[in-house]
Amino acid sequence: MHNRQNYLYVGVDLHKEHHTAVIINCWQEKLGEIQFENKPSAFSKFLLEVETYVCDGITVVFGLEDVGGYGRALAKYLVNHEQVVKEV
């Protein structure tokens, strides 16, 4: 059985030029918000910023709301960096 407290959720609203990510815990408390450009050169900084919210034993789950296909590059980047990615 999974312990809900061991997860951190990052919901990403994807757009053509910029993305907005909101980080929440299992109690739906907002821990942070990150805005970043939709270009591969910005993805590593985004992931590093997300990791500042992560403690030992915590799994990050990324939920991407990809309506126009603007999140394909980000999704590929996250998967290639062994992150859990879900389409929402």
Backbone as a ProteinNet text record, in pm:
[ID]
protein_1_A
[PRIMARY]
MHNRQNYLYVGVDLHKEHHTAVIINCWQEKLGEIQFENKPSAFSKFLLEVETYVCDGITVVFGLEDVGGYGRALAKYLVNHEQVVKEV
[TERTIARY]
84.2	0	89	49.6	125.5	85.5	184.7	160.1	149	34.6	9.8	110.2	163.4	256.6	391.9	414.9	542.7	543.2	441	430.9	419.6	477.4	466.1	412.1	316.1	250.5	283	320	352.1	258.6	160.8	69	123.1	132.7	191.3	87.4	58.6	-29.6	60.4	41.7	133.2	80	169.8	135.3	245	219.2	313	448.8	449.7	576.1	622.2	528.7	563.6	475.6	530	455.4	446.7	342.2	327.4	306.6	389	379.6	340.9	251.9	213	247.5	312.3	356.6	266.7	209.3	123.3	163.7	122	143.4	14.2	12.6	-104.1	-227.1	-210.3	-323.4	-371.2	-322.6	-356.5	-315.8	-210.3	-154.6	-54.1	-69.8	21.5	155.1	259.9	394.2	473.4	438.9	512.3	455.3	502.8	462.8	587	602	718.4	670.6	720.7	694.8	826.1	819.6	941.3	907.4	1009	989.5	973.8	897	877.5	990	1107	1220	1311.8	1369.2	1450.3	1560	1615	1721.4	1671.1	1540.4	1483.4	1440.1	1434	1379.4	1468.1	1599.4	1687.3	1675.7	1666.8	1650.2	1516.6	1412	1281	1288.9	1349.6	1359.3	1442.2	1548.6	1629.3	1548.5	1465.7	1382.4	1278.1	1219.3	1123.8	1193.5	1314.9	1387.6	1416.5	1409.1	1429.6	1313.9	1200.7	1085.5	1084.1	1177.1	1174.4	1266.3	1211.9	1289.9	1315.2	1402.1	1429.3	1300.9	1286.4	1171	1048.5	1058.2	944.7	955.1	844.7	835.8	757	811.6	743.5	662.4	537.4	450.8	415.5	450.8	420.8	291.3	195.5	71.8	72.1	73.8	81.1	-54.3	-104.9	-229.8	-191.2	-179.6	-123.3	-231.9	-300.4	-411.2	-362.6	-266	-222.3	-94.6	-47.7	77.2	200.5	181.3	293.4	385.6	344	424	503.1	502.6	572.2	720.3	787.9	931.9	957.6	874.3	890.6	865.4	760.4	730.3	846.1	900.2	1014.1	1134	1159.4	1270.7	1252.9	1134.1	1109.2	1120.9	1064.8	1074.1	1219.8	1295	1437.1	1517.7	1464.6	1530.6	1461.4	1396.5	1338	1235	1155.8	1048.2	916.2	823.5	689.7	606.4	552.7	475.5	338.8	235.3	97.5	32.9	-50.4	-128.8	-261.1	-295.7	-421.3	-514
-118.2	0	124.8	224.8	348.9	445.3	507.6	609.2	744.1	806.8	933.8	1041.7	1034.7	1136.8	1128.5	1022.4	1003.7	1061.5	1140	1195.4	1347.5	1407.2	1550.3	1562.9	1649	1660.6	1795	1789	1909.3	1914	2002.5	2021.1	2129.5	2099	2194.6	2234.7	2364.2	2422.1	2464.1	2400.6	2415	2513.8	2600	2699.2	2705.5	2775.6	2781.6	2838.9	2946.4	3013.1	2993.5	2983	2969.1	2863	2797.4	2700.4	2752.6	2710.3	2741.3	2611	2588.9	2468	2506.3	2427.1	2444.7	2315.8	2330.2	2215.7	2204.6	2084.7	2061.3	1931	1919	1794.2	1712.4	1602.6	1513.2	1574.2	1683	1751.7	1868.8	1875.1	1979.6	2118.9	2124.1	2252	2297.8	2419.4	2474.2	2506.2	2446.4	2467.3	2568.1	2580.3	2672.9	2681	2778.6	2799	2839.5	2780.3	2806.3	2839.1	2947.6	2980.5	2969.3	2908.7	2890.1	2886.3	2913.3	2917.5	2777	2768.3	2641.5	2622.1	2595.7	2561.8	2468.5	2371.5	2270.4	2327.3	2440.9	2498.5	2542.6	2557.6	2598.5	2479.7	2360.9	2245.4	2199.4	2203	2156.1	2247.2	2377.3	2470.9	2446.3	2419.7	2389	2265.4	2158.6	2035.3	2057.2	2132.7	2163.6	2241.5	2333	2410.4	2321.6	2230.2	2135.7	2052.7	2010	1924	1992.9	2125.7	2194.8	2169	2120.6	2089	1943.2	1863.2	1718.5	1678.4	1597.9	1540	1392.7	1329.4	1186.8	1105.7	1009	920.6	974.8	1092.3	1154.1	1128.9	1087.4	1068.5	1184	1244.4	1354.8	1297.7	1341.5	1303.1	1430.8	1434	1548.9	1521.4	1612.1	1604	1713.9	1674.5	1772.1	1784.9	1906.5	1934.6	1984.4	1889.9	1920.4	1924.1	2036.4	2049.4	2067.9	2154.2	2186.3	2118.5	2020.3	1954.5	2033.7	2139.1	2225.3	2161.7	2052	1990.3	1869.2	1838.1	1717.3	1719.1	1828.2	1835.6	1823.5	1888.4	1879.5	1736.8	1673.8	1536.2	1443	1456	1372.7	1398.9	1524.3	1559.2	1493.2	1506.7	1450.9	1298.8	1233.2	1087	1044.4	1115.1	1083.7	1103.8	1184.3	1206.1	1126.8	1017.6	918.3	976.7	1070.4	1129.3	1060.9	1060.9	1006.4	1115.6	1085.9	1184.6	1126.1	1202.1	1163.2	1274	1235.4	1334.3	1351	1477.1	1502.8	1587
0	0	0	-75.2	-85.5	26	85.7	186.8	116.6	125.1	54.8	92.5	212.1	258.4	189.1	114.7	45.6	-95.5	-128.4	-263.5	-260.4	-362.5	-387.6	-529.1	-549.5	-679.5	-744.2	-871	-947	-1067.2	-1061.8	-1173.4	-1264.8	-1393.2	-1487	-1591.1	-1596.8	-1698	-1814	-1926.9	-2040.4	-2143.2	-2189.5	-2291	-2395.9	-2502.2	-2614.5	-2574.1	-2496.6	-2464.4	-2320.3	-2225.5	-2083.9	-2018.8	-1917.6	-1838.1	-1694.6	-1624.9	-1483	-1407.8	-1306.9	-1225.5	-1083.1	-1024.1	-884.6	-811.3	-697.2	-618.3	-496.2	-475.1	-358.9	-290.2	-163.9	-91.6	-93	-18.9	-21.4	44.3	118.4	181.1	95.9	-26.8	-123.3	-75.8	4	46.8	-57.9	-103.5	-203.6	-138	-191.4	-138.2	-219.9	-347.3	-431.9	-571.2	-644.3	-784.1	-862.7	-980	-1064	-1204.4	-1260	-1400.2	-1475.5	-1593.8	-1672.1	-1819.9	-1901.4	-2045.9	-2103.3	-2210.6	-2280	-2381.3	-2328.9	-2414.7	-2336.4	-2403.7	-2335.5	-2246	-2280.1	-2197.5	-2059.7	-2041.5	-1912.5	-1826.8	-1885.4	-1814.2	-1698.7	-1715.4	-1607.4	-1485	-1506.4	-1394.4	-1324.3	-1401.9	-1345.6	-1256.2	-1306.7	-1229.2	-1102.4	-1111.6	-992.6	-889.3	-935.8	-843.3	-776.1	-851.8	-792.9	-685.4	-711.9	-618	-485.2	-479.6	-351.9	-254.9	-305.1	-221.8	-177.2	-225.2	-204.9	-89.9	2	110.9	79	156.5	137.3	148	60.6	63.1	-7.5	-66.4	-135.2	-285.1	-344.4	-488.8	-548.1	-651.6	-720.1	-835.5	-846.6	-957.8	-1033.6	-1161.8	-1246.9	-1322.3	-1311.7	-1388.2	-1493	-1619.4	-1728.1	-1796.1	-1802.7	-1873.2	-2012.3	-2104.2	-2236.1	-2342.6	-2352.6	-2447.1	-2590.6	-2612.1	-2747.9	-2792.1	-2715.9	-2751.4	-2711.8	-2630.7	-2593	-2489	-2428.6	-2323.4	-2365.3	-2493.3	-2539.3	-2503	-2529	-2500.2	-2349.8	-2268.5	-2123.7	-2075.8	-2125.3	-2085.6	-2119.6	-2239.1	-2278.8	-2188.4	-2156.3	-2068.6	-1931.5	-1873.8	-1741.3	-1741	-1841	-1850.2	-1865.2	-1947.8	-1966.2	-1838	-1746	-1617.2	-1505.9	-1545.6	-1454.2	-1358.1	-1407.1	-1328.2	-1362.9	-1267.6	-1289.8	-1355.5	-1474.5	-1550.3	-1583.6	-1554	-1584.8	-1666.4	-1762.7	-1836.7	-1764.9	-1736	-1664.1	-1747.7
[MASK]
++++++++++++++++++++++++++++++++++++++++++++++++++++++++++++++++++++++++++++++++++++++++

